[in-house]
Amino acid sequence: MKIGLVDDRQIDLDKLNAIVSGIPNVQIIFSTASAEEAYEHIKKEAIDLLIADIEMPNLSGYELADIIHSHALSISVIFVTGNSGYAVHAFELNVHDYIMKPYPKERLIKSIERLAEKSSSAEIAGRLYLKQKNNIHIIQKKDIIFIERSGRSTTIYTKTEQIKTYQTLNELEGELRERDFIRSHRSFIINIHYVKNFSLYAKNSYIVAFEGIDAQAMITKEKVDFLQKHYF
């Protein structure tokens, strides 16, 4: 599990580092006293969990979690804070846990272990169930390169096959909440990990080329700008 830490009080940040670094199968990707720096790291480096204080100068931990939530980024959040006043709002952002300072190290360790178990279960269930006329086709989400809606049917492209379904992009988008997938255009959902390049098609749109297949998708200029800001 890849973890980012942010707390503007150095003594509290040191405590987080000491606890988290002692947990097996965990890697600290960044540790900073600035929420702005944490945000820059999140845009450039993939993490699974952000552990953050809430009340910090300029950008707060709550605002950072709100960015993660509003952009549907696949990052869990644990708040470690001395202020109980944000608890209700925090869980509206679907945070994993809300830990009050001061806390025993076992409290944080158990929270991270619980998240690891939850994530492991989610990985096993990382499949898409495609409803077809007389059957259900099951594919691994990680194998999906892009999805195209044309007329009344939808085509899912993988490296080895094309699968047609009558499910709409809105329905499929609801099942593909992982950070890998974005709705690039009204007719397309793309997996950013397979993107090879963007080629200008019109004033406000680009053609997307992918690794491994010749088929192409479309992306709006707005979504290209979004990718550059939040992913690349």
C-alpha angles and dihedrals in degrees: 000000000000114000136189122202128202129174126142092215108080094208090056092045090051089052091052091050092049093050099041096044089059095057115098119243093017127121124194106220096181140357118193143157091218126077089201090058090046089054091052090051091050091054091053106031131047116236132173098206137027118200109195145168113231108217108059131141120272103351112033128211089246091055090048090053089047090056090051091048097044092050092046091234115175094240124121119216132214116187116210105187147147092222121082093186095090098053098102094044091045093059090049083066089054094241116180096231145353113213122187122219130269096045136162113249090241089066092061094039092054091048092053092045090051090052091049090054091048092049092049090055090048091053091054089051093047094123134113120227109210116200113219132171099279105002148026119249116209121204135168112256091222089062094058112105098178143331127225130196115208122169109318097336137070127217123207113204122207129165091264107031150010117232124196124210137165093227113117125239089248090057093047093044088058089057095045101062093142119120089245094072130066133172096243097177138357088268101037144061114189136195104227093207091070096047113122101176147330121237121196109250103167138346094286104021143062137200113240119217120197139206113255102014139062096219115104138206137202131246131186122236088243091059092046088055089048091052092049091051101043107024113024 
